[in-house]
Amino acid sequence: NVIFPGAGDEGITEYKSVIYYQVKQPRWFETIKVAIPIEDVNRSHLRFTFKHRSSQDYKDRSEKIFALSFVKLMRYDGTTLRDGEHDLIVYKAEVKKLEDSSLYLSLPATKLELEEKGHFPTGKSSQNLGNCTISKDSFQIATLVCSTKLTQNVDLLGLLKWRSNTSLLQQNLRQLMKVDGGEVVKFLQDTLDALFNIMMENSDSDTFDTLVFDALVFIIGLIADRKFQHFNPVLETYIRKHFSATLAYTKLTKVLKNYVDHAEKLTDQLLKAMKALEYIFKFIVRSRVLFNQLYENKGESDFMESVRNLFTSFSIMMNSDAESTSMVKGAALKYVPTIVNDVKLVFDPKELSKLFSEFILKVPPGRLVKQKLYCMIDIVHSDLFTQHDCREILLPLMTDQLKLHLEQHEELEACCQLLSNILEVLYRSDVGPSQWHIQIIMEKLLRTVNRTVISLGRDSPLI
């Protein structure tokens, strides 16, 4: 009882359609749902039988099946039946032969399969194959498979079942990044499990680390796409509840640092990684938290050092004069603030504030001014700026930067927004003592702000 003619109907074993009198080429246009348990799909097939109808009841009851079409739900390569139209072969044979599935399941089901096996139309009205005769007629169906466990893509299947053929693992990881996004997000949890299992089960080797990292960046990039944004909560839930790779943080940090260190050569890869930086660090932080729970803060100093080294690499990259890295630098200023709230869970917030300050100070004078100011705006909106000790480090940096750019009349709108956001945070009652910080702003910026306002003129939209 797996056939459902419509919503709310009871499941049935056989669906009977209709035929109209003297219609030689019938078109049914009927949609039915077939719900098969996953464990039965591999040995299941859809079977379509044909019989004549008579206008006389006693003759109609005696009519037997004269032809059959069928299609298997699983292909030879382990993937499911492709979505879309299928041109099925119509087989004719004795009733007993048509009832016995063992006599026809070895035969090709579609015209395409027939040609793939080297059988081509002869032009005759019928053609013998095995125990059956191929009719000149054909039968068309259209299918749509709905499953989060069975895939239609052989490359994705190769990755999901990577243990069965590890020699193809590198190829499968590369091919994953060519798979249709819709198919990948349907199998999001299984795909992520496979990637991190590959990483964990090869913990003593870095052979697959870069490919796994690139695949992870590809998946995060997919979910950032507007088309798949509704899968964002699925990714968040996976990280929070299902992710369990305790050693992933070391490998992910290492690959990311390598990309940053070689920014001039690996610009494209690094740019993609920057766009995925928020979720890469969610995985890194969650991995480190799980490791801490399991091993009671073992390797704490090594982890801290790896984060310091990564920020140092970011700062060196920002200080570079290479024109080829300008887009990557802009991306770094945009996406580095997105990691702050997660990193502070496993890293000293004060030291993180110092690392961020060094990162900003390494931006070359006169370059990426707007991006730098918006980067600081994002930090003001982060949890870091609400902590008094962190503000002690960040506020002098921000006031110095504001003074510099206001005096040079650079990106005044962004300067106004940064100053406004700082004051809004300091006005809040849940951010600790703020009187001294307001005094710093008054001493450093009041005169500069007044001069800037005077120079703008009354009709400026910034006043």
N, C-alpha and C positions, 0 to 999 in steps of 0.2 A: 504493500500500500504506500508507494512512494511517488505516485503520480497525482498532481493536484491541478484540476482543470481551471480553478480560479481561487481568488482569495476567500478564505473562510470555508472552502469545500473540504470534505473528508478525503483522505488519501485513497486512491484506487489502484488496482493492479494492472488494469488495461483500459486505455482510453479509446473510445470508438468515435470516429469522425463520420461525416456524411458525404454523399456524392449526389449530384443533381443529374436528372435524366438528360441523356444525349449531350452531356458536356465531356468532350473528348480530352481536353487538357485542363483538368480542374486546378484551381488555385484555392488553397484552404485558408491561408492567413490566420491560422489559429495559434495562440500562444498557451503553452502549458508549462508547468513547473515540475521538475523531477528532482526530488530531494533524497539524495543517496548518502548513507553514512560513509564517512571517509574511509573506513576499513574495507568497504565493499566496492569502492570505485574501481580499483585495479582489475577486478574480475567481472565488471558489469559492462553491458552494452545496451544501446537503444535498438529496439527491433520494431520494424514497421511492416505489417502484412497487408496484402491486398486481396479482395475477393469481389466477385461479381454480385450485383444486386438485381433482384427480380421484382417485378411489380406484383407477382403472385406469391402469397405468403408461403405456400407449401414448397414452391421452387426455391424461394429465398432461403428458407431454413436449411435446405440441402446443399446450398452452395459452399464450396470449400475454398481454402486459401489457394491462390494460383501463383502468387509472386511475393517476394520479400526483399526489403532493404534493411541494412543495419549499419551501425557505426559504434566503434569502441570509444569509451570515455577516456581511456589512457592510451597514449601513443607509445611506440616502441622505445623511445628515448626516456620514458618516465614522466614526460610532461603531459598535461591534460589536453583534451580536444581543443583546438584553436577556436577562438570566437569568430563568428562570421558565417558566411554561406558555405554549404557543402553539397556537392553534386554526387548523390549516392547512386550506386549501381542497383538496378532492379534485376533480381535473380528469379528465374522460373525453374520449378522442379516439382516432383511429386510431393504431395502433402507431408508424407512421413519424413522426407528429407528436409523440408522446410521447417519442420518442428524440432529437428535434432540440431542443436546449436554446434555440436562438435563437427558437423559436416560442412558448415559454412563459415565458421569464425576464422578459419585459416585463409579464407579468400579475401581479396582486396575489397574494401567497403566503398571506396569512392573512385570516381573516374581518374583522379590524380594518382591514387595508389596503384591503380591498374596500369597506368602509363609508367610509373616508377618501377614496376616489376617487369617491364618490357612487353606488355600486352597493349596493342594499339587497335583502334576500331578497324574492322575489315570492310565496312560498307555493307555487310550482309544484315538481314533483319535480326539475326541472333548469332551468338557466339558461345561455344561450349567452354566451360572452365570447371574442372573438378566434377562434382556430382550435379552441378547446376548449369543452367543456360543463361547467358547474359542477354537480357532483352535490349532492344534498341531504345526503349523508353528510359527515362531517368527520373529521379525523384529528388527535389531540392528541399533542404532544410536550412535554417539559420539557428545557431546556438550561441548562448552567452553563459560562460561558467562563472559562478559566484563562489569563491572560496578564498580563505586566508591561510590555507594549508597546502593546496595543490596549485602549482604554478604552470603557466603555459610557456615559460621561457627556459630554454635548455641551459643557458649560461647561469641564470639565477639558481636553477636546480643543481648545477655543478658545484656552486658555492655552498648551498644549504647541505649538500651531501659530500662535503670536501674530504671527509675521512675515508670515503670509499676509494678515492684515487688521489693521493697526496701529490703525485707527480704532476698533476694538472693544476695545482693550487695557485701558482703564480698567474697562469693563464686565466683561471676563473676569477681571480681578484681583479685583473685588468678588464676582463669582459664585463664585470659587474657595472663598471662605470659607463657602459654602452647600453645597458638594459633600460627599457622604457620606465620612466619614473613612476607611472601608475602601478606597474607590476611590483616595483621595489617597495613602495609605501604600503601595499597590501600585506607584505610579508616583513614589515618593519622589525618586529621583535625577533623573529627567527633569523633575519639577516644580521642584525646587531649581535645576537647571540653567537652566530657563526664567526663573525669578525673577531670578537673578543675571545672566543675559544681558541681560534688560530693563534692569537697573541699569547694567551696563557699557556697553551700546550707547546709553544716554542719559546718559553721564557728564557732559555739559555742561549738563544740565537736571535740575531736581528735581521734574518733573511727576509721575513715577511713584514717587518714593522712599517716600512715606508708605504708599501702597498696597502696594508690595513689602514694606515693613517689616511692615505688618499681616498680610500673607499669610504671611510667615516666622514671625511670632508664632503665627499660627493653626496652622501645621504643627508647630511645636515643642510647642504645647499638645496637639495630637493625640497625639503620641508620649509625652507625659507621662501621658496617660490609661492607666489600667490595662489597658484592652482592647488597646492597641497598644504596650505597653511592650517587647515582643520586637523591635520595630523600632529600639529605642535603639542597638544596635550598628551598625545600618545607617547611622544618622545620624552616629555617631562616625566610621565608616569613610569616609563621604562627606566630612566636614570634613578628615580627615587625608589622603585619597588623591585625591579627585576635585575638590574645591572649588578654584577658580582665579581668583576675582574679586579682583584686586589693589587695586582702588579701593573695594571695598565698605565698608571700615572707616570712611572719611570720611562716607559717606552714612548708614550705620547709626548711627554716633555722633551725627550731626547730628539725625536724626529722634528718637532716644531723648532727647537733651537737650531738644528742643522739647517733648516730652511731659512731661518732668519740670518744665520751666519753667512749663508751663500745667497743673499737676496739678489745680487746682481745677476747670478746665473739661473736661479730658480724663481724668477719673478712671477711667472704664471701660477705655479704651485703655491707660492707664498700668498699671493693675492686671494686665491680661493680659501686658503687656510685662515687668513685674516677675517674673511667674511663669516667663517664658521667658528671663530675664536671663542665666542661666548659658550657654545655647547661643548667645544673641545675641553674648555676648563671646567665645565660642569662634570664631565666624565673624569677629568684629572682629580678634581676635589673629592668627588664621590668615591673614587678608587682609593684615595689617600685616607678618607674617613673610615672606609671598610677595613683597610689595612691596619689602621690604628686600633680599631675595635678587636681585631683578631690577634694582633701582636703587641698591644699596649705601647704605642708610640715608638716602636723600634724603627730605626732609620730616620728619625726626626731631623737630625742635623744634615743628612744627605739630601733630604727633600727640600729643606730650607735653602741649601746651597744651590740646588738645581733651579729653584724659582729666582734666586738672586742672579744666577748666571744667565737665565733667560731674559730677565729685565735688562741686564748689562748688554746682551746682544741686541735687544730692541734699541737701547740708547745709542750703541755704536752705529746701528743701521740708520737711525735718525740723523746722526752727525755726518753721514756719508755725503759726498758731493756728486755721486753718480746720478745722472739724469734718468737712467733706466729704472731707478727705484722710487721715483716721485709718487707714482700711484700707490705703491705699497706703503710708503710713509703716510700718505693721506689716509689709507685704510687703517693703518696702525693707530693713528690719532682718533679715528672714528670708533674702532672696535675694542681697543685696550680698556677703556672705561667699563665696558660691559662685563669684564671678568672680576671687577673689584669686589662686589658683594659676595661672590663665591670664594675667592681667594682668601679673604679675611677670616673665613671660617677655619682655615688650617694654617694661616700665616700671621705673624705679628702685625697688627694694623699700623702701628707707628712706623715700622720698618717698610711696610708697603707704601706708606705715604712718602717716605724718603725716596724710595725707588721710583715712584711716579714723578716726584719733583725732578729727579735727575733726568728722567725720560723727557719731560717737557723742556728742560733747559738745554737739551741736546738738539732741539729743532734749530736749524741754521737761521740767523737773523734775516728778517725780511722774506722768509719762505713759509708757506703754509700757515699764514697768520690766522686766517678765518678758521681753518680746521683745528688749529691749536686752541683757539679761544672756545670753540664748541666742545672740544675735548675736556677743557676745564669746567665748562658748564655741566657736562655729564658727571664729572666727579663731584661737583657741588650737590647734584641730585642723588649721589650714592650714599650708602650708610657710613662711608668713611668720613665724610665731611660733618656728619652729625656728632661725631665723637670729639670731645674737647681736645684731647692729646693729639689727635691727627690734624685737627684744625690749626694747632700751634705750628705745625710743619707746613701745611698746605696754604694757609692764608697769606703769609709773607710772600710766597711764590706768586700767588695770584694777584696780589696788590702791586708787586713789582712789574708783572707782565701788563697789567691794566695801565699803570702809569706810563710805561714805555709806549704802548700803542695809542693811548689817548693823546700823548704829546706829539706823536707822529701822524695823528689823524688817520690811523689805519683801522679798518673794519669797525667803525664806531657803533654800528647797530649791535654787533656781537659783543663789543665791550660793555654797552649799556645792559644787555641781557645778562652777562656774567655778573656785573656789579649788583644788579637788581636781585638776581637769584641768591647771591651771597647774603644780602641784607634780609631777604625773606627767611632764610634758614636761621640767621642770628636772632630774628624776632621771635622764633618759636620758643616755647617754654620747656621743651623736652630735649634740648641739645646741650645742656650744661651751661656753665658760666660763659657769657658772651660780651660783657661790658668791655673787657680789655681788647677783644677782637674788633669791636666797633671803634674803639679809640685808635687802633692801628690804621683802620680804613680812613678815619678822619684826618689823622696826621699825614698819611701818605698820599691820599687821593683828593681831599676836599679842594685844595687849591687848583689841582690839575683839572678836576671836573668843572670848576667855575670858569676857568680860562677856556676850556673846550666849549662850554655852553655859550659864552660870550662870542666866540669866533664863529659859531654856527649860524646865527641870525634867527630872527623870530619865526620865520616860515619853515624852519627845519622840522621834519616829522619826528625827530628824535627828542625834541624838547617837550 
